[in-house]
Amino acid sequence: MMLGLLLARAGIAVTLLEKHADFLRDFRGDTVHPSTLEVLRDTGLLESFLALPHREEQQLMVQFADGMLAFADFRGLRPFPFLVFVPQWDFLELLAGAARRYPHYTLLMRAEAETLIQEDGRVVGVRADTADGPLEVRADLVVGTDGRHSTLRAAAGLQPRQFGAPMDVLWFRISRRRSDPDQTFGIAGRGQMMALINRNDYWQAGFIIPKGSGDARRRRPIMDFQAEIARVAPFLSGRTGEIRSWQDVSLLSVGVDRLERWHLPGLLLIGDAAHVMSPVGGVGINLAVQDAVAAANIVGPVLCDGKIPDERLLACVQRRRMLPTRIVQGIQRLMQRNILERVLSQEGPPPPAPAAMRFLFSFRFVRRIPARVFGLGFRRERVRLPAAPVVNQSVQ
Ligand SMILES: Cc1cc2nc3c(=O)[nH]c(=O)nc-3n(C[C@H](O)[C@H](O)[C@H](O)COP(=O)(O)OP(=O)(O)OC[C@H]3O[C@@H](n4cnc5c(N)ncnc54)[C@H](O)[C@@H]3O)c2cc1C
């Protein structure tokens, strides 16, 4: 969505295919970090973005048996000393609305890319299944932004290196009461953890469980899960009955992987299609946006000149984004191994915060480190492709 907007804004004809009929899906996280806020400011969309229903959090907290612990503090970051939680469908609608202003931008919903069209060793388009039947889109550049189960990366024969993850997530909603905590926060448990995103009248909950244990759980009666929620978050115990059956709970598989090569002649892969991110740090959306900005900055000028970007240029996008991706995935894997794996293999009642952890995170400069690492990331991208309402090229 971000790449489509940036290219259309520069005058390049863009056709974007989205397999779903709308953006009303809950599964992809809500965290918009300061790095993305900077991009929104560059594109003149910050004000409209901050007018969406959202929450700004200056600190991220985890609740232990002996009280809350702040582990990330955004207050020192400039110019955005906070993290924004916004339902992703609102964010995507905002980007789509901004892009639709350009007559050379086409967003096709219920259009599922199925395979690549290749001619003379080059990708020249995609074949898609749409509500109106089969569709062929020809393009000077095809960009695969189709996420963790990317059809285009499989069609290109590109195999990612798998790094694995120790957890999966059960995702559901539960009502929120005035007497509940106000902030979005995590709850530490033994054998499971929970993240609660405050969406005003309800909590969007992520219940973190050991990898592969979801199916066995879902074979048990829903009452067992209701009791488990009440054990981890006692303040929710009077309303776990709102989760009436397993149909109210989605099982989200977590993984981490990365392609060694993000391109072929005529094809570029970015975002999760090139590197699947773990939810740790709530950073995957933001990394995908950074990839989009880098891609627009690098291939945009060539497309504006009416030329076809060669593979050398596509390799420049990968070279620019590979290091930040490696670093963030490395940190995610470290946290998965040293914190999540240990916590998820334990049993018993919710634990108190380890004394060393409580001591360490009592220092503000320590709490600033995760805020800086995940909030700003590494090699921050700024929009350099200028806005120009001229139609030049076609891109999918
Ligand atoms: C449980 C969980 C929680 C997470 N929480 C967060 C979080 O809070 N914050 C955060 O920043 N990251 C989070 N992440 C990571 C984040 O979801 C991804 O890194 C991010 O969504 C990647 O963005 P993307 O645009 O590359 O792919 P996606 O967001 O997956 O978007 C891909 C799009 O392509 C569409 N599509 C797929 N196949 C096709 C096709 N064949 N044809 C047409 N369209 C297609 C999909 O419908 C989708 O709209 C989480 C991940 C998991 C698993």
PDBQT file of the ligand as one rigid body, heavy atoms in Angstrom, charges set to zero:
ROOT
HETATM    1  C1  LIG A 401       0.538 -12.859  15.478  1.00  0.00    +0.000 C 
HETATM    2  C2  LIG A 401       1.302 -11.752  14.827  1.00  0.00    +0.000 A 
HETATM    3  C3  LIG A 401       1.223 -10.469  15.357  1.00  0.00    +0.000 A 
HETATM    4  C4  LIG A 401       1.937  -9.437  14.774  1.00  0.00    +0.000 A 
HETATM    5  N1  LIG A 401       1.865  -8.202  15.356  1.00  0.00    +0.000 NA
HETATM    6  C5  LIG A 401       2.548  -7.181  14.795  1.00  0.00    +0.000 A 
HETATM    7  C6  LIG A 401       2.451  -5.855  15.348  1.00  0.00    +0.000 A 
HETATM    8  O1  LIG A 401       1.758  -5.610  16.336  1.00  0.00    +0.000 OA
HETATM    9  N2  LIG A 401       3.143  -4.874  14.739  1.00  0.00    +0.000 N 
HETATM   10  C7  LIG A 401       3.919  -5.083  13.636  1.00  0.00    +0.000 A 
HETATM   11  O2  LIG A 401       4.537  -4.118  13.127  1.00  0.00    +0.000 OA
HETATM   12  N3  LIG A 401       4.027  -6.322  13.097  1.00  0.00    +0.000 NA
HETATM   13  C8  LIG A 401       3.353  -7.360  13.640  1.00  0.00    +0.000 A 
HETATM   14  N4  LIG A 401       3.454  -8.609  13.086  1.00  0.00    +0.000 N 
HETATM   15  C9  LIG A 401       4.252  -8.776  11.868  1.00  0.00    +0.000 C 
HETATM   16  C10 LIG A 401       3.467  -8.158  10.706  1.00  0.00    +0.000 C 
HETATM   17  O3  LIG A 401       2.163  -8.717  10.647  1.00  0.00    +0.000 OA
HETATM   18  C11 LIG A 401       4.132  -8.350   9.348  1.00  0.00    +0.000 C 
HETATM   19  O4  LIG A 401       5.533  -8.219   9.452  1.00  0.00    +0.000 OA
HETATM   20  C12 LIG A 401       3.603  -7.295   8.374  1.00  0.00    +0.000 C 
HETATM   21  O5  LIG A 401       2.190  -7.411   8.266  1.00  0.00    +0.000 OA
HETATM   22  C13 LIG A 401       4.219  -7.470   6.988  1.00  0.00    +0.000 C 
HETATM   23  O6  LIG A 401       3.596  -6.562   6.098  1.00  0.00    +0.000 OA
HETATM   24  P1  LIG A 401       3.446  -6.932   4.567  1.00  0.00    +0.000 P 
HETATM   25  O7  LIG A 401       2.756  -5.767   3.933  1.00  0.00    +0.000 OA
HETATM   26  O8  LIG A 401       4.739  -7.381   4.016  1.00  0.00    +0.000 OA
HETATM   27  O9  LIG A 401       2.495  -8.208   4.539  1.00  0.00    +0.000 OA
HETATM   28  P2  LIG A 401       0.988  -8.369   5.024  1.00  0.00    +0.000 P 
HETATM   29  O10 LIG A 401       0.662  -7.362   6.061  1.00  0.00    +0.000 OA
HETATM   30  O11 LIG A 401       0.819  -9.798   5.339  1.00  0.00    +0.000 OA
HETATM   31  O12 LIG A 401       0.151  -8.002   3.754  1.00  0.00    +0.000 OA
HETATM   32  C14 LIG A 401       0.093  -8.855   2.624  1.00  0.00    +0.000 C 
HETATM   33  C15 LIG A 401      -1.157  -8.504   1.864  1.00  0.00    +0.000 C 
HETATM   34  O13 LIG A 401      -1.179  -9.242   0.633  1.00  0.00    +0.000 OA
HETATM   35  C16 LIG A 401      -2.451  -9.849   0.464  1.00  0.00    +0.000 C 
HETATM   36  N5  LIG A 401      -2.219 -11.057  -0.330  1.00  0.00    +0.000 N 
HETATM   37  C17 LIG A 401      -1.642 -12.211   0.056  1.00  0.00    +0.000 A 
HETATM   38  N6  LIG A 401      -1.542 -13.070  -0.980  1.00  0.00    +0.000 NA
HETATM   39  C18 LIG A 401      -2.057 -12.414  -2.047  1.00  0.00    +0.000 A 
HETATM   40  C19 LIG A 401      -2.239 -12.765  -3.416  1.00  0.00    +0.000 A 
HETATM   41  N7  LIG A 401      -1.837 -13.960  -3.888  1.00  0.00    +0.000 N 
HETATM   42  N8  LIG A 401      -2.810 -11.871  -4.259  1.00  0.00    +0.000 NA
HETATM   43  C20 LIG A 401      -3.233 -10.646  -3.798  1.00  0.00    +0.000 A 
HETATM   44  N9  LIG A 401      -3.086 -10.272  -2.508  1.00  0.00    +0.000 NA
HETATM   45  C21 LIG A 401      -2.502 -11.133  -1.644  1.00  0.00    +0.000 A 
HETATM   46  C22 LIG A 401      -2.932 -10.132   1.890  1.00  0.00    +0.000 C 
HETATM   47  O14 LIG A 401      -4.338 -10.264   1.917  1.00  0.00    +0.000 OA
HETATM   48  C23 LIG A 401      -2.427  -8.899   2.614  1.00  0.00    +0.000 C 
HETATM   49  O15 LIG A 401      -3.340  -7.831   2.558  1.00  0.00    +0.000 OA
HETATM   50  C24 LIG A 401       2.749  -9.672  13.635  1.00  0.00    +0.000 A 
HETATM   51  C25 LIG A 401       2.824 -10.958  13.095  1.00  0.00    +0.000 A 
HETATM   52  C26 LIG A 401       2.117 -11.992  13.688  1.00  0.00    +0.000 A 
HETATM   53  C27 LIG A 401       2.212 -13.380  13.114  1.00  0.00    +0.000 C 
ENDROOT
TORSDOF 0
